[in-house]
Amino acid sequence: MLATLLPALAALLAAALATLLARLRAAAILLLLLVLLAVLVTHLTAALLLSRLLLAAALARLFLLLLILRLLARLRLTRLLLLSHC
């Protein structure tokens, strides 16, 4: 009697083990995807912050250049006005 139940028990155990391994594999893949998502979000946030800082620096540099050009234009105009009155 045990000899007839042993193959059925082995098949049942193999099926249960296969199901458990499939669930563990699915859980491991899900965990890996969650870790990958966390890494991507962290790096994306850092990249966006860096790009915003670079954009702010470029805008500040452009503003400074415009101020210098405005000052130079004002100096040229002042010089032209002074030369025209002489």
C-alpha positions in Angstrom: 0.0 0.0 0.0 2.8 2.4 0.8 4.4 1.6 -2.5 1.3 2.8 -4.4 1.0 6.0 -2.4 4.7 6.9 -2.6 4.6 8.0 -6.3 1.4 10.0 -5.8 2.9 11.6 -2.7 6.2 12.4 -4.6 4.2 13.9 -7.4 2.1 16.0 -5.0 5.3 17.1 -3.2 6.9 18.0 -6.6 3.9 20.0 -7.6 3.8 21.9 -4.3 7.5 22.6 -4.5 7.2 23.8 -8.1 4.3 26.1 -7.1 6.4 27.4 -4.2 9.4 28.0 -6.4 7.2 29.9 -8.9 5.8 32.1 -6.2 9.3 32.7 -4.8 10.6 33.6 -8.3 7.7 35.9 -8.9 8.3 37.6 -5.5 12.0 37.9 -6.2 11.3 39.4 -9.6 8.9 41.8 -8.0 11.4 42.7 -5.3 14.1 43.3 -7.9 11.7 45.5 -9.9 10.9 47.5 -6.8 14.6 48.0 -6.0 15.2 49.0 -9.6 12.3 51.5 -9.4 13.7 53.0 -6.2 17.2 53.4 -7.7 15.8 55.0 -10.9 13.6 57.4 -8.9 16.5 58.3 -6.7 18.8 58.9 -9.7 16.1 60.7 -11.7 15.5 63.0 -8.8 19.2 63.8 -8.5 19.5 64.2 -12.2 16.5 66.6 -12.3 17.9 68.6 -9.4 21.3 68.8 -11.1 19.7 69.9 -14.4 17.7 72.6 -12.5 20.9 73.8 -10.8 22.6 73.9 -14.2 19.7 75.8 -15.7 19.7 78.3 -12.8 23.4 78.8 -13.2 23.1 79.3 -16.9 20.2 81.8 -16.4 22.3 83.7 -13.8 25.2 83.9 -16.2 22.9 85.2 -18.9 21.5 87.8 -16.6 24.9 88.9 -15.6 26.0 89.1 -19.3 22.9 91.2 -20.1 23.7 93.6 -17.1 27.2 94.0 -18.4 26.0 94.7 -21.9 23.5 97.2 -20.6 26.3 99.0 -18.6 28.5 99.1 -21.7 25.8 100.5 -23.8 25.1 103.2 -21.2 28.8 104.1 -21.1 29.0 104.3 -24.9 25.9 106.5 -24.9 27.4 108.7 -22.2 30.6 109.0 -24.1 28.8 109.8 -27.3 26.8 112.5 -25.6 29.9 114.0 -24.0 31.7 114.0 -27.3 28.8 115.6 -29.2 28.7 118.6 -26.7 32.4 119.3 -27.1 
